[in-house]
Amino acid sequence: MSRTEKKGEKRKIPWSWIYIGATVVAVLLFGLFNQEFGNVFATLSRLTPGFLLLGIGVSLVYFLFEGELIRLLMRSQDIHLSFWTGQKIGLLGIYYSYITPSSTGGQPMQAAYLLRDKIPAGVSTAVLLVKFFCFQCAFVLVSLASFIYMLPKLQAENPGIIPWIVLGLVINGGSVVFFRAVFYQPVLHGLCRAAKWITRRFPRLEKRFHAQEAIDKFEGDFSSYSDDFQSKKKSIVLGVLGSIPQFVLQMSVIYFVFLSFGYRSVSYWEVLAVQSLLQVSVSFMPMPGASGAQEIGFSTFFRNYFVNDDLYAAVMMWRFFTYYLVVIAGAVLVVADQIWYRKKRLRQALDVPPETE
């Protein structure tokens, strides 16, 4: 690449990483002004490592479910992904969801990676939206059951968080209805028409990407899935049933953090229920990985459980295992995959067939 071309390039500002870094600094500053901060390192040094390893193991099984459910739903469209491709697409989806506002980047980036493997964007988007629909159904069902289970205790000990839980249930329940509606042809056609109207307002976008034609192709590919949506009931039911234990696994990590701090008096089901209610209360926050809201919410929901001046240490440990570790692993995967893909393209470019005599 020439120097002129390099000068003409615009450097991308990594806003997501800047926000995550700012969140880390904010959490540390919060700790500095918290009377528990002086006890953090002493508390962390006393944790039981075996329980933390069990928490990591549970997270790995959660990732396994993610990749396998994607493969299951892809097979319903006669698209067969290898085990490792499914795992890669699953982890990349979680990674991009964690670093984009309101978790909006996961499915688009998964579709982009699948398009690289010659899977049409409309088809992959439809399958990934079904995957999201299945997970949201499981999310709402488990959270609603947790709310009913915990309501008497919440009314007695922490009534201020009940409106946030109800709001979260309504918003996430609404998302289930919306994404189901996308598979009705009139709704899909209306959304695509709106997208075409928007692109016409930007002629350069249309000229460079042929946006109108791309939207028509996307609608056709998506419709090939949605036309047959009813016949895919079996795979969708399996997707919901598989998403319930997946969500439970994700919510169970905090229990092993809880045990590692030496707490044994509270049942697994109660800790699981409180964690799911925390998740439903902050999931709609428009920040990457609900950063900030998750930490504040944890302090509010679990303040009556971590009672030995270790709440702040628990926040740090829980967030590290459930968020920052995933972001680090996802970033490594993205870089490794890009290196592998470029080498593959280079080998293909150099693989000139021998001349025939």
Secondary structure, DSSP 8 states (H G I E B T S, - for coil): --HHHHHHS-----HHHHHHHHHHHHHHHHHHTSTTGGGHHHHHHTS-HHHHHHHHHHHHHHHHHHHHHHHHHHHTTT----HHHHHHHHHHHHHHHHTSBTT-SHHHHHHHHHHHTT--HHHHHHHHHHHHHHHHHHHHHHHHHHHHHHHHHHHHH-GGGHHHHHHHHHHHHHHHHHHHHTTSHHHHHHHHHHHHHHHHT-HHHHHHH-HHHHHHHHHHHHHHHHTTTGGGHHHHHHHHHHHHHHHHHHHHHHHHHHHHTT--SS-HHHHHHHHHHHHHHHTT-SSBTTTTHHHHHHHHHSTTT--SS-HHHHHHHHHIIIIIHHHHHHHHHHHHHHHHHHHHHHHHHH-------
